[in-house]
Amino acid sequence: MIDISVVQICRGVDLVDRGRGVRFEIEIDGHVTPAFVIRYDGAVFGYVNQCVHMSMELDWQEGEFFEKTGQYLICATHGVIFEPNTGRCVTDLCSGSWLRKLNIVERGTGADSVIFFVQTDTGTSIDVPVSCDHSLS
Ligand code: FES
């Protein structure tokens, strides 16, 4: 039997499309780990808040994960960018790497919707994380 836990993160209206994200914490292998959710093209996505380049959180100001056009997520430290809906890195630096995607669901509609993180004992990720081995010269 799979053990499932569901954690409420925020209200749906707290996530503006391509706007500020909401930070929260999850436990991975016994360690409290930062994570975040964002809304992009109407859907909600969540990731571990850790860059694939170095072990840094992405947001340059709390909750600011999108670059200025609102098309991509960006790491504030060295500017690596990611697709908001997949977590795939699309810059040369760290190309082929992925943010660690979380299982996020939105239940309800309009002002009554709520965002949840669904965690199973088989893992928190629905995509296999691929870390980058590039370093800056
Ligand atoms: S730590 Fe994120 S781009 Fe370098």
Residues whose N, C-alpha, C, O or C-beta is under 5 A from the ligand:
A	BS01	FES	C51 H53 M54 M56 C75 T77 H78 G79 V80
